[in-house]
């Protein structure tokens, strides 16, 4: 018998429930997948015009898939852990039959004929595509704007940026337009927007979530990963997208242990190196003030914090050298075939790659090897590193990137992201978890970095921290009228 058409359940608005709770309600047939999708589409209709997070929406296909999910459940067929959950895909991930622009005028009308592996896995676990989320052109930069769709606005302050490059995903989550979303992280693209939007973004260890298709399948700096409003929901999505695949040569051959059922852990006695600024980075005072509360929260859990940071000498050169190399490899042909259509920062990065010599790449690898040795020694004495995600609070949405922090001038569009990209250079798993708010009401995240391949440990500590602070419960002002 058909279920009644409603958009909320007795526990509250469906859009504000966690993904785990929604999945349980659908499996128990307390709500239908159609009801859940209708609720999220209604939220999209009301909120997206203000924030511009979901840039391509597919409501008809989403409702049709929701009906199919309900039919499968009624017939007693097996369901996956994400059964019936709406999911939003970053507009860098190809989706067969659904426009994928990469935020670039070059691909403004591009409709691919293949689907990214991460999307395949989400759907295989039962998730239903709601739409595509905004990203800067070709994912370059931690500010989400492009000439195809414009800028995505921060729901905690509509005049501010949401960060990037998974900015549309972070805003879709923060505003309840989707309970889970995917993203990618090269220099901080899962972590930075999560910090700016009071959600959770997890950069897994390289190889945990296989990348396909990829222009550089052996390239370890670029990872795919999950985003959600809670650590538990991030773990739920992570379990669905992680694991080996023969199309991705760097994917780990051993499937990861399930994380979503192992988050509870007593962190008492955990040794944390506390270094909000990594010892030398410029960080805005209002960000540092919020992070002080984060340290107190960790200590309230019984964690032992010590002011200490690993020696990251050379990490900047490692990251910027290999980033330039990748930009030439992946985007150089686009520049050649479409001169004048790519934004200036992308062109600059491509040209930097083309100027590289073999000796520079060799030096970057020597530095990376030395960095790895020093990190091993430091993590032998510490379980985790805790630092800021972003060195500034969300800034004006019309400002392309930050040029000065705490009186220090920054030479390139990348430099304000060092607190994330220096960690990318290490290859260690890292997460952004809500930490608090500035006096202006803007979110600040805490970055937790773990030992190599200790993805579970990072998620466990982030989960405990989340429970201790309760920051995630603060809704963005844009939802006040909802």
C-alpha positions in Angstrom: 0.0 0.0 0.0 1.4 3.4 -0.9 2.7 5.5 1.9 1.2 9.0 2.5 2.9 11.9 0.8 4.6 13.9 3.6 7.9 15.8 3.9 8.6 15.4 7.6 8.4 12.7 10.3 7.6 12.8 14.0 11.3 13.3 14.8 11.5 16.5 12.9 12.2 17.7 9.3 13.7 14.9 7.4 16.4 17.2 5.9 17.8 17.9 9.4 18.2 14.2 10.4 21.5 12.5 10.1 22.2 10.2 7.2 22.4 7.2 9.5 19.0 8.0 11.0 17.4 8.6 7.6 18.8 5.3 6.3 17.3 3.5 9.4 13.9 5.1 8.9 13.9 4.0 5.2 14.9 0.5 6.0 12.3 0.3 8.7 9.7 1.7 6.3 8.8 4.5 8.7 9.4 6.8 5.8 9.7 6.1 2.1 12.7 7.0 -0.1 10.3 9.1 -2.1 9.3 11.1 1.0 13.0 11.7 1.8 13.8 12.8 -1.7 10.7 15.1 -1.9 11.8 16.7 1.4 15.3 17.4 0.1 14.1 18.7 -3.2 11.7 21.1 -1.4 14.7 22.3 0.7 16.7 22.7 -2.5 13.9 24.8 -4.0 13.7 27.1 -1.0 17.4 27.5 -0.2 19.6 26.9 -3.3 18.6 30.2 -4.9 20.3 32.0 -2.0 23.5 30.0 -1.9 24.0 28.4 -5.3 25.4 25.1 -4.0 23.7 22.5 -6.3 24.3 23.7 -9.9 22.7 20.8 -11.8 19.6 19.2 -10.2 17.9 16.1 -11.6 14.6 15.9 -9.7 12.6 13.7 -12.1 15.4 11.0 -12.2 15.9 11.3 -8.5 12.2 10.7 -7.7 12.1 7.8 -10.2 15.1 6.2 -8.5 13.5 6.8 -5.1 10.4 4.9 -6.3 12.6 2.0 -7.4 14.3 2.0 -4.0 10.9 1.8 -2.3 9.8 -1.0 -4.6 13.0 -3.0 -3.9 12.4 -2.7 -0.2 8.8 -3.7 -0.5 9.9 -6.8 -2.5 12.3 -7.8 0.2 15.4 -7.4 -2.0 18.7 -6.7 -0.4 19.5 -3.1 0.3 22.8 -1.3 0.8 23.9 0.9 3.7 22.9 4.1 1.8 19.6 2.8 0.5 17.3 5.7 -0.5 19.6 8.5 0.7 20.0 11.5 -1.6 23.6 12.3 -2.5 25.2 15.3 -4.2 28.2 14.8 -6.5 31.0 17.3 -7.0 30.9 18.7 -10.5 34.4 17.3 -11.1 33.1 13.7 -11.0 31.7 12.5 -14.4 28.1 11.2 -14.4 26.8 9.5 -17.5 23.9 11.4 -18.9 24.1 14.3 -16.4 25.9 17.5 -17.3 29.5 17.7 -15.8 31.1 21.0 -16.4 34.2 21.0 -14.1 33.3 24.6 -13.5 34.8 25.6 -16.8 33.4 27.3 -19.9 35.2 24.8 -21.9 32.9 22.1 -20.6 29.8 24.2 -20.0 27.5 21.8 -22.1 29.5 18.6 -21.5 27.4 15.5 -20.9 29.8 12.5 -20.3 29.1 8.9 -21.2 30.8 7.4 -18.2 30.4 7.6 -14.5 33.1 8.1 -11.9 33.9 5.1 -9.7 33.1 7.0 -6.5 29.6 7.7 -7.9 29.2 4.1 -9.0 30.0 2.9 -5.4 27.6 5.4 -3.8 24.8 4.2 -6.1 25.7 0.5 -5.5 25.3 1.2 -1.8 21.8 2.5 -2.5 22.3 6.3 -2.6 20.3 8.3 -5.2 21.8 11.1 -7.2 20.1 14.4 -6.5 22.4 16.7 -8.5 25.9 18.1 -8.9 27.6 20.6 -6.6 29.6 23.7 -7.5 33.3 23.9 -7.7 36.0 26.4 -8.9 37.2 25.9 -12.4 38.9 22.5 -12.7 38.9 22.4 -8.9 41.7 25.0 -8.6 41.6 27.1 -5.5 39.8 27.1 -2.2 37.2 29.6 -3.2 34.1 28.2 -5.1 33.3 30.4 -8.0 33.4 30.0 -11.8 32.2 31.7 -15.0 29.6 29.0 -15.7 27.5 29.2 -12.5 29.0 32.0 -10.4 29.9 31.9 -6.7 28.6 29.6 -4.0 27.8 31.6 -0.8 28.4 30.6 2.8 25.1 29.8 4.6 26.6 31.3 7.9 27.1 34.6 6.1 25.8 35.1 2.6 28.5 37.8 1.8 31.2 35.2 2.6 32.9 32.4 0.7 32.2 28.8 1.5 35.8 27.8 0.7 36.6 25.1 -1.8 37.0 23.3 -4.0 34.2 21.1 -2.6 32.4 24.2 -1.6 29.0 23.4 -3.2 29.1 20.1 -1.4 29.8 21.7 2.0 26.9 24.2 1.6 24.5 21.5 0.3 25.2 19.6 3.5 25.1 22.6 5.9 21.7 23.7 4.6 20.2 20.2 4.6 19.8 19.9 0.8 21.7 16.6 1.0 22.6 14.3 3.9 25.8 13.1 2.3 28.1 14.4 -0.4 31.3 13.5 -2.1 34.4 15.6 -2.9 38.1 15.5 -3.7 41.1 16.9 -2.0 44.4 17.9 -3.5 45.5 20.9 -1.4 42.6 20.9 1.1 39.4 20.7 -1.0 37.5 18.4 1.4 38.8 20.0 4.6 38.7 23.8 3.8 35.0 24.1 2.8 34.1 21.8 5.7 35.8 24.2 8.1 34.1 27.2 6.5 30.6 25.6 6.6 30.6 23.8 10.0 30.5 20.3 8.5 32.9 17.4 8.3 35.3 16.7 5.5 37.7 13.7 5.5 40.8 13.3 3.4 41.5 9.6 3.5 44.9 8.0 3.1 46.0 7.7 -0.5 44.6 4.5 -2.0 41.7 4.1 0.4 39.2 5.5 -2.1 40.2 4.6 -5.6 40.1 7.2 -8.3 38.7 6.5 -11.8 38.8 7.9 -14.4 42.0 9.7 -13.8 44.5 11.5 -16.0 47.3 10.5 -13.6 46.3 7.1 -12.0 49.6 6.7 -10.2 49.5 10.2 -8.7 49.2 10.1 -4.9 48.4 13.7 -3.9 44.9 13.8 -5.2 42.3 11.8 -3.2 38.5 11.4 -3.2 36.6 11.3 0.0 33.4 11.8 1.9 31.6 14.8 3.5 28.7 15.0 5.8 27.3 16.9 8.8 28.6 14.3 11.4 31.6 12.1 11.7 29.4 9.0 11.9 27.8 9.9 8.5 31.2 10.5 7.0 32.2 7.0 8.2 29.0 5.6 6.8 29.8 7.0 3.3 33.5 6.2 3.6 32.7 2.5 4.2 30.7 2.5 1.0 33.3 4.2 -1.3 36.6 2.7 0.1 38.2 -0.5 -1.0 40.3 -1.8 -3.9 39.5 -1.6 -7.6 41.6 -2.9 -10.5 41.1 0.3 -12.5 42.9 2.3 -9.9 46.5 1.1 -9.6 47.2 2.9 -6.3 44.1 1.5 -4.5 45.0 -0.6 -1.5 44.6 -4.3 -2.2 43.3 -5.0 1.3 39.7 -3.7 1.9 39.5 -1.4 4.9 37.9 -2.5 8.1 34.5 -1.0 8.6 34.7 2.3 10.4 31.0 3.2 10.9 30.6 0.5 13.5 33.9 1.2 15.3 33.8 4.9 16.1 33.4 4.6 19.8 36.8 4.8 21.5 37.9 6.2 24.8 40.5 8.8 23.8 41.9 9.2 27.4 45.7 9.1 27.2 45.9 9.8 23.5 49.0 11.8 22.7 48.3 14.9 20.5 50.8 17.3 19.1 49.1 20.7 19.4 50.3 23.2 16.9 47.5 25.5 15.5 50.0 27.3 13.2 52.5 24.5 12.6 55.0 26.7 14.4 55.3 29.4 11.8 52.3 29.9 9.6 50.4 33.2 9.9 46.9 32.6 11.3 44.2 35.1 11.9 43.8 35.9 15.7 40.0 35.1 15.6 40.8 31.6 14.3 43.4 31.0 17.0 41.0 32.1 19.7 38.4 29.5 18.6 41.1 26.8 18.4 42.0 27.4 22.1 38.6 26.1 22.9 39.3 23.0 20.8 42.4 22.2 22.8 40.4 22.5 26.0 37.8 20.1 24.5 40.4 17.5 23.7 41.9 17.8 27.2 38.4 17.3 28.7 38.3 14.0 26.9 41.5 12.9 28.6 43.8 13.5 25.7 47.3 14.6 26.5 48.2 17.7 24.4 51.7 18.9 23.9 52.9 21.9 21.9 54.7 20.2 19.2 54.7 19.9 15.4 56.7 17.7 13.0 59.4 19.3 10.9 57.7 20.0 7.6 60.7 21.5 5.9 60.4 20.9 2.2 56.7 20.1 2.2 55.9 23.4 0.4 58.3 22.6 -2.4 57.1 19.0 -2.6 53.5 20.1 -3.0 53.9 23.0 -5.3 56.3 21.1 -7.6 54.0 18.1 -8.0 50.9 20.3 -8.3 52.5 22.2 -11.2 53.5 18.9 -12.8 49.9 17.6 -12.5 48.3 20.8 -13.8 50.4 20.6 -17.0 49.6 16.9 -17.5 45.9 17.2 -16.8 45.0 20.7 -18.0 47.8 21.6 -20.4 46.0 20.1 -23.4 42.9 22.1 -22.5 44.9 25.4 -22.5 46.4 24.5 -25.8 43.0 23.8 -27.5 41.1 26.5 -25.8 43.4 29.5 -25.3 41.8 32.4 -23.4 39.1 30.3 -21.7 40.9 29.2 -18.5 41.2 31.4 -15.5 44.5 33.1 -14.8 45.5 31.0 -11.8 45.0 27.8 -13.7 47.1 29.1 -16.6 49.8 30.1 -14.1 49.9 26.6 -12.6 50.1 25.0 -16.0 52.9 27.3 -17.1 54.8 26.5 -13.8 54.5 22.9 -14.7 55.9 23.4 -18.2 58.8 25.3 -16.7 59.9 22.4 -14.5 63.1 20.5 -15.2 64.1 17.0 -14.2 66.4 18.3 -11.5 63.5 20.1 -9.8 61.3 17.0 -9.8 64.2 15.0 -8.5 64.8 17.5 -5.7 61.1 17.4 -4.8 61.3 13.6 -4.4 64.4 13.9 -2.3 62.6 16.3 0.0 59.5 14.0 0.1 61.7 11.1 1.2 63.3 13.1 4.0 59.9 14.4 5.0 58.6 10.9 5.3 61.5 9.9 7.6 60.9 12.8 9.9 57.2 12.2 10.1 57.7 8.6 11.0 60.0 9.7 13.9 57.5 12.4 15.1 54.5 10.1 15.0 56.4 7.5 17.0 56.0 9.9 19.9 52.6 11.2 19.1 49.3 9.6 18.0 47.8 12.6 16.3 48.6 16.2 15.1 46.0 18.9 15.7 46.1 22.2 13.9 43.9 24.7 12.1 42.2 23.8 8.9 42.2 27.3 7.4 44.5 30.1 8.4 41.6 32.6 8.1 37.9 32.7 8.7 35.5 32.8 5.7 36.2 36.0 3.7 34.4 38.1 1.2 32.8 36.0 -1.5 33.9 38.5 -4.2 37.6 38.1 -3.1 39.2 35.4 -5.3 41.8 34.4 -2.7 43.6 35.7 0.4 46.5 38.0 -0.1 47.5 38.8 3.5 47.2 37.1 6.9 48.1 38.8 10.2 50.2 41.4 8.4 52.1 38.9 6.2 51.7 39.3 2.4 51.1 36.1 0.5 52.8 35.8 -3.0 50.4 33.4 -4.8 46.8 32.2 -4.7 48.0 29.0 -3.0 49.8 30.3 0.0 46.8 30.9 2.2 46.0 27.2 2.0 49.4 26.0 3.5 47.8 24.7 6.7 46.1 22.1 4.5 48.4 21.6 1.6 51.5 21.0 3.8 49.5 18.1 5.2 48.6 16.9 1.7 52.3 16.6 1.0 52.7 14.1 3.9 50.1 11.6 2.6 48.6 11.2 6.0 44.9 11.0 6.6 43.3 14.2 7.9 39.9 15.5 8.8 38.2 18.8 9.4 35.7 18.7 12.3 33.6 21.7 13.6 35.5 23.5 16.4 33.5 26.7 17.0 32.6 30.1 15.7 34.2 33.6 15.5 32.5 36.5 17.2 30.9 37.2 13.8 29.3 33.8 13.8 31.6 32.2 11.1 32.6 28.6 11.5 36.2 27.4 12.3 37.3 23.8 12.0 39.9 21.7 13.7 42.2 19.6 11.6 43.2 16.2 13.0 46.0 14.3 11.3 46.8 10.7 11.9 49.5 8.2 11.3 49.8 6.6 7.9 46.7 4.6 7.1 45.2 5.2 10.5 42.0 6.4 8.9 39.9 4.7 11.7 41.9 6.4 14.4 41.3 9.8 12.9 37.6 9.2 12.6 37.4 7.9 16.2 39.1 11.0 17.7 37.1 13.4 15.5 33.9 11.6 16.6 34.8 12.0 20.3 35.7 15.7 19.7 32.4 16.3 17.9 30.5 14.8 20.9 32.5 17.0 23.3 31.9 20.3 21.5 28.4 20.0 20.0 29.3 22.7 17.5 27.6 20.9 14.6 24.2 21.6 16.1 24.4 25.3 15.3 22.3 25.8 12.2 23.2 28.4 9.6 21.1 31.6 9.6 19.9 31.1 6.1 17.7 28.3 7.4 15.9 30.5 9.9 12.9 30.9 7.7 12.7 27.2 6.9 
